[in-house]
Amino acid sequence: MPFKGRVALVTGAQRGIGKAVAEAFAREDAHVILNDVCQEEDLVKTATALSTYAGQCVAMRADVSRSDQVRAMVSQVEKRFQRLDILVNNAGIIRRGSIETVTEAQWDQVIDINLKGTFNCCKAAADIMIKQRSGKIVNVSSIAGKTGDITSAPGYGPSKAAIDGLTKTLARQLAAYGINVNGVAPHAIETDMSAEWSEEKRKAIIESIPLKRLGQPQEVADAVLFLASDKAGFITGEILDVNGGFLMD
Ligand SMILES: NC(=O)c1ccc[n+]([C@@H]2O[C@H](COP(=O)([O-])OP(=O)(O)OC[C@H]3O[C@@H](n4cnc5c(N)ncnc54)[C@H](O)[C@@H]3O)[C@@H](O)[C@H]2O)c1
């Protein structure tokens, strides 16, 4: 098993794509730290449910937009495992709206969680990964960072485009330390985030996708695990589309 004994921190792991990523690492016998901002007892339940595998699965509640909480979480990881092999920055929020309806507070919240949250976790993890001279960082971006998005409030697409820029910048800066930094750009994945679509919108989205279906969280997890594996050793600064062929760039 390529991930046996590796230490993986997954943010936003209570549900959706993050949970699928955490489960996939657990099935591979990695040690998994599940982070989320949800109720601590719910996160503990999710981590406990994954503890049937050989690795340790632990819950660490923190708001990724808060650098103090992220630093405390990552130093807890280091204290417990003495290393951090993989960071998956998955935590993210979307707000619906337009330039006419969006408020400054909404803009700040989306940028703080999606972009600054990713930066906070990369910065804290990089300290450990630089010391150990190895590491894999995978950032969960979105197709909206490449194409823009008509239904989300204006902060979402820019936050994801900036995550792609951060991914490439860190890929260059951390390459000398044996650290790979990549991203995935999903589109139309069946999670609570997409459950809010109307039936009409859902049908239109499926119609626009060459594979004629929505994606599953597990399919994003498969892409994340590939980028976090040694098989992707010569790949860095890449943003991998997981979109059923909707955008081929
Ligand atoms: N579902 C899709 O179609 C889709 C498409 C493209 C990109 N994405 C991206 O994939 C990621 C996961 O999406 P999802 O559909 O699973 O979403 P989701 O809303 O189902 O899950 C997101 C998780 O992140 C957690 N979270 C939110 N704010 C947080 C914070 N400040 N600190 C820690 N955790 C926090 C939430 O509590 C939740 O458990 C997001 O970054 C999203 O932008 C999703």
The ligand as a Gaussian input file, in Angstrom:
#p B3LYP/6-31G(d) Opt

LIG

0 1
 N      -19.242000      19.918000      -5.074000
 C      -18.789000      20.443000      -6.201000
 O      -19.425000      20.316000      -7.255000
 C      -17.473000      21.172000      -6.234000
 C      -17.018000      21.629000      -7.486000
 C      -15.800000      22.305000      -7.540000
 C      -15.051000      22.506000      -6.399000
 N      -15.519000      22.047000      -5.195000
 C      -14.667000      22.305000      -4.012000
 O      -14.465000      21.102000      -3.293000
 C      -14.324000      21.394000      -1.905000
 C      -15.291000      20.555000      -1.105000
 O      -16.588000      20.773000      -1.628000
 P      -17.862000      19.929000      -1.156000
 O      -18.815000      19.956000      -2.289000
 O      -17.438000      18.638000      -0.561000
 O      -18.414000      20.940000      -0.039000
 P      -19.225000      20.693000       1.299000
 O      -19.874000      21.990000       1.601000
 O      -20.067000      19.469000       1.199000
 O      -18.053000      20.402000       2.376000
 C      -17.131000      21.393000       2.749000
 C      -16.615000      21.094000       4.146000
 O      -15.694000      22.156000       4.506000
 C      -15.955000      22.520000       5.838000
 N      -15.520000      23.901000       6.104000
 C      -16.136000      25.049000       5.708000
 N      -15.493000      26.107000       6.196000
 C      -14.440000      25.628000       6.908000
 C      -13.415000      26.248000       7.669000
 N      -13.357000      27.573000       7.789000
 N      -12.492000      25.466000       8.276000
 C      -12.554000      24.110000       8.164000
 N      -13.513000      23.470000       7.477000
 C      -14.452000      24.222000       6.855000
 C      -17.473000      22.371000       5.987000
 O      -17.866000      22.311000       7.348000
 C      -17.730000      21.088000       5.204000
 O      -17.637000      19.934000       6.020000
 C      -14.551000      22.908000      -1.751000
 O      -13.321000      23.570000      -1.694000
 C      -15.293000      23.266000      -3.029000
 O      -15.106000      24.611000      -3.399000
 C      -16.709000      21.390000      -5.086000

